[in-house]
């Protein structure tokens, strides 16, 4: 990774519906603009994400998506209305931010959930995208959600039983619909119910990437407010399959023909199985797939930096 750089500018941008999103920029003001889309949904941007990019070659833009991180209102508030928090809203927010920062086109980078958002944005606004870098890609289909919330129980049966039992009686005996069931608990009027559900959801979030020995626990899950906001946003988007028609992002890859892109994923990434990356690569003319042997979720620093380095430099055109 590159050395961490401090922001040269930051602010809050009103995007409508009572929401304000936090943003920051760092790196070279004359470099090629790049926007980094965090995972989760709900993880928020962290200082470490700045280190994915050459600070001499890029003007680096990071933001906290609606409800996440320093954006307001927070999904971790006692009462949170997520009705205006959908993929379409997040795509529109990105366009508002691009215009606010005076950026013509930019490189769009995402990790995990951030790749779903990156693809939705790029397919809606291909004329604003210079290139794409997708790390541990997902498309957040119903099938992918079921894989994470139910099928992974075959690998972690004891932990999954605890996870499933945390939503009883609101969930089917086979565990289908866990995201929706937890989503309901996370908005319960009783704070004890909300806290228990958030802890159990985040315990599962720590479990399923742990098939890879390099996995390390997320220290932010120790913060009750972060747990609640994160769990609410994940279950909200999972229960609605990202508010997208199943398969829409793969079908829409032809819109990205002519836009260069690199897909980086780990062979042992069981949270974002490589077949998703493969399907995107096959449907995306001119894309490159980098499958890192022995790597898990988030792959490796070397592979990520090698991908972002390809597009660093002065603004396109």
C-alpha positions, 0 to 999 in steps of 0.5 A: 500500500502507499503511505497514508495521506491526510485529506486536503479538503472535506465537507458535508454535501446535502443530497436531498431527503434530509441526508448529508453525506461526508466526503474528503479528498486527498492526493494530488489535486492535479491527478486523475480523479478516483472515487473509492466506494466502501463496502458493507453496506454501512462500513463507511470510508476509513483512512486505510482506503486512501492507501490503495492509490498513488497520491502523486497520480490521483486526486482521491475522493472518499465518501460515507454513503447515506446513513454510514460513517459520518454521514447524517442522519446515521443508521445507528441513531435510535430511530432510523428511516431507511426509506430513502436509502436505496441503490438509486439514491446512492447513485444519484448522490455520487453524481451530485458529489462529482458535480460538487467537486467539479470533476468531469470524469473519474476512475470508480473503485469499489470493494465488496458491496462497493462494487455493486454500487460502482457497477450500478453507477457506471451503467447509469453514467458510463460517460462519467467513468474513465475506468473501473477497479472492482475488488472482491466483487458482488452483485447482491442478488437474492442468490448471493444473499442466500449464500451468505446468510444461509448456505454458509451454514454448511461451513459454520453449522454451529455459528449459523445455528446461533445466527438463525436462532437469533431471528426466531420466531420471525424466520423460516425454519430453513433460515430463508429470509434472515436478512428481513427478519433481522431487519425487523428486530434492528428497528424494534422499539426495545433497545435491548432487542436492537442491540442483541440483534446487531451483535448477533448479525455482526458476529456472523459478519465476522464468521463467514470471512474467517475461512481464510487464515489472514482474516482479522476481526473488525475492531469497529464491531466493538462499537454498539452504535457502529454495530447497529448502523452497519447491521441495519444497512446491510439487512436493508439492502440484503432484504431487497437484493440491492433494490435491483432486478436479479441479474441486472448488473451482469446483463448491463455489462455491455454498457461498459464496452470500451471502458477499461477495468480490472476485477481483482478477487481471491481464489479463497474468497468465500464471502464473495465467491469468484464465480461472481467475478467470472460472470462479470468478466465474461459479460464485460468486453475488454475487462481483465480478471485477476484471480489471486491464488491463496487470497481471501476477501479483500484479496491482497494489497499488492494486487489491489495497488497493481490494479489502481496503478494502471490508471493513475496519472493526469485526468483523461482527455 
